[in-house]
Amino acid sequence: MPKSAGRSGASHPMTVNETVILIREPAETVAAARAASCAPDRIGTLASYATEVALPVKGTRKNPAIGSARADLVLTAPEAGVPLLFIEADNCTEEAALIAAKFDKYARFFQRQEKDTDSIVKPMWRTRWSAPPYDEYERVHPPVLLVFHQAGQRSAKNQIVRVADLTRHHWQGLASRGRLPLLRPLHPIVATTLEELRAPGPAGPLFWRFGRDHRQPLLDAIGNARRDACLARRRQAAREEQRRRAEREATQRGARRPVCAVCGQRFTDARWEETGCSRSWGERQSRPHLCEDCQDKVVAAQAQAEADEGERQEQERLRREAEEQTAAQKAGGWLSRFRT
């Protein structure tokens, strides 16, 4: 391999390297950053890219079986909206059929199941990379980006069209009759050329998602607007259902809410909680048929009545003592009169 790389100039590895550089940091972005220090965010860091990643259809990751594919690049940058992206670089030297055949290996790898550390069987690729959770609306494999470099004699644009035609059964999927889910998972495939990527970078509308009639920026091309819209509708419907459920529960709770026997006002939540049975009957709130205001008035009236009664009793006691004292004084006067 070192000798071959030295003789050929390692054209394919250099194409892979330039693909990383252009996706991560376009030339115009660097110039703008140097000029105004306001360059847009790059897609991932160097640590976000892995090269020559084995995709074993059998065997292990370190020792894949014959017939397994190797991805030229794997990009994982969820913070930039790219949770997982496989990238294939081609110098326009291979037949389109050979490039298309690689997607059969991709499909076999994506369909391979393996038990994860949580003892749940899931697709093998999900045990290695993080990705959005499975959604019932549409079964979609991770996207693959094809970057064609016009280094060979084949036309890059013709290669893209030819590969798109040969891989139709992958990116189009296989739908069952009616409106049932897809029988064959969709495999998003996006293509561009290295020459186009040099100018605007990944933010430019230069990526063609097979099956679409226009080019888009990278994040839009690898996304799924139809699925995103469906998920947004689901989330909105779930929020509406939650709101209606909360309203129904509030209405039902309001119908059960006690009414004050004096003023007719419904109890507050705090008062309703106070009047309920607690751990022991002795802790039950007194006057459970009254609201807080009426209870306060009753308690105040009772306290005033008790104070008035106490004052009355005190006045009665003082009156009796005065009468007894007066009677005693009168009795003492009669005795002194008899002595004289």
FENURLIN-V351770 format. One record per backbone hydrogen bond with DSSP energy under -1.0 kcal/mol. NH is the residue of the N-H (numbers start at 1). CO is the residue of the C=O. Records with the same first field share a line. If there is no record, write none. Layout:
NH=CO  CO
This chain:
5=1
6=2
7=3
8=4
9=5
14=10
15=11
16=12
17=13
18=14
19=15
20=16
21=17
22=18
23=19
24=20
25=21
30=26
31=27
32=28
33=29
34=30
35=31
36=32
37=33
44=42
48=45
49=46
50=74
52=72
53=71
55=69
60=63
65=58
68=65
69=55
71=53
73=87
74=50
75=85
76=48
77=82
80=77
81=78
82=77
85=75
86=143
87=73
88=145
90=147
99=95
100=96
101=97
103=100
105=101
106=102
107=103
108=104
109=105
110=106
111=107
114=122
116=120
119=116
122=114
124=112
126=123
127=124
129=125
141=186
144=188
145=86
146=190
147=88
148=192
149=90
151=149
152=91
154=92
159=155
160=156
161=157
162=158
163=159
164=160
165=161
166=162
167=163
170=167
171=167
172=168
174=184
183=174
184=174
186=139
187=170
190=144
191=208
192=146
194=148
197=193
198=194
204=201
206=204
207=216
208=191
210=189
212=209
216=207
218=202
221=217
222=218
228=224
229=225
230=226
231=227
232=228
233=229
234=230
235=231
236=232
237=233
238=234
239=235
240=236
241=237
242=238
243=239
244=240
245=241
246=242
247=243
248=244
249=245
250=246
251=247
252=248
253=249
254=250
255=251
256=252
260=265
261=289
267=258
272=268
273=269
274=270
275=271
283=280
284=281
290=287
295=291
296=292
297=293
298=294
299=295
300=296
301=297
302=298
303=299
304=300
305=301
306=302
307=303
308=304
309=305
310=306
311=307
312=308
313=309
314=310
315=311
316=312
317=313
318=314
319=315
320=316
321=317
322=318
323=319
324=320
325=321
326=322
327=323
328=324
329=325
330=326
331=327
332=328
333=329
334=330
335=331
336=332
337=333
338=334
339=335
340=336
